[in-house]
Amino acid sequence: MAVATTPDSKTLNLRIKEHSRELIEQAAEVANTTVSDFVREAAIDAATNTLLDRTLFQLDAKRWDKFAALVDASPADNARLNDLMQRQPAWDK
């Protein structure tokens, strides 16, 4: 069976146990889609959720106000940081 590809499409191969393949095939059939489409969409959803879990967080109004206050507050005085910022950078020497 020929597979339509586009210049920007790439192949992704993986090995799975037989019972996992059967489960995926059954789910793809119930979803009325191909195994490739089912696995592709599931992988994209999982990747998106993994990245969102690390980049997006939700707070209620009370916690948001506390978070915003902490972000907006002036930093505590840090003598070591002040000293570092006064030095000439190594790339300027």
N, C-alpha and C positions, 0 to 999 in steps of 0.2 A: 504494500500500500504506500503510495507516494505521500509525502508530507509537504505541505506548502510552507515555505520559509520566506522570510524577508531578509534583506541584507543585514539588518540589525538584530536578528534573532540568533540565539545561541542554544546549544544543546546542554541539558543538565541530566546526567545519569546518576542513578543511585541504586543501591542493593537493599532489598528488604526481604523479610521472611515471607514464606508462602501465605501464612494466615493473614499477615498484614496486607499483602496484595489482594487477597480475596475480599477482605473488609473494604478496601478502597474501591475495588471493582463494584462491589455491591452498592456502596454509597454513591458512586458515580452513576450507576444505573438508576437508582432511586431519584437522583437529582436530574436525570435525563440529560446527561452530558458525557463527554468522553473522559477516560481515565486521565489523559494528559491535561485536559482543561480543569478537571476536578483537582488534581494535585497542584497544578500551577496556581489556581485561585487560593487553595488552602495554604500553600507556601507563602504567597504574597500577603494574605491576611495575617499569617503568623509573624512574618517579618515586620509588617507595619505595626502590629500590636507590640512586638518586642521593642521596636524603636520608640514608639509612643510612650511606653512604660518608663523610658529613660529620659524623655524630653518633655512630657506633658504631665502636669499634676493639677488636681482640682481641689479647691478649698471652699469651705462655706464662708459666708460674709465675715464672721468673727475672726476666723483664722486668716483670711485674706488681709484684713485690716492689720493684724499683728505682723504678718509677713511683710506687708508694705512698709510698716513703720520701721522694721528692722533693716530693710533694704535702703530706705530713705535716710536713716540715721547716719550722722557723721561717724567715721571710724574712730576707735580709741587711739590715742596717741601711741605711736610705736617707735621708740628711739632707734632700734636696729634698722627698721625700714627707712626712717628719715636719714640715717647715716648712709645707707645703701643708695638712696636716691640722690645724695650729694656727690657721689663718686663719679668719675669719668668712666663711661662704658669702655670695655676692653677693645671694642671695634673702633673707638675713636683715638686710641693710643698709638 
